[in-house]
């Protein structure tokens, strides 16, 4: 469902923001790390194996069958992935890019919620749900 018209000033500024993001060092540096990961078959295989392990452990947890040994094995594999320069930087890059999205989204959401540009103190977590739907 399109809410804004294609020539909306809001969409124009959104495209301007997107251009700024694409040109930023943060974006370019992290995309290089992701590209490096996708060129390394061994790193991808390790990561896929780890993801499959995570799925398996999630199913075990849902069934109430997750053991301390399972968790320790998972933590050990995660530590090894993070220690590998290619997979470690890939994971950090994903986290950084997701953080950028979250920070921008939170700022826009807070602006809509309070009806003005948020100050830094407005952005601090209050311990309440961030949606404002809980009556806080």
Buried (B, 14 or more C-beta within 10 A) or exposed (E): EEEEEEEEEEEEEEEEEEEEBEEEEEBEEBEEBBEBBEEBEEBBEBBEEBEEBEEEBEEBEEEEEBEEEBEEEBEEBBEEBEEBEBBBBBBEBBEBBEEBEEEEEEBEBBEEEEEEEBEEEBEEEEEEEEEEEEEE
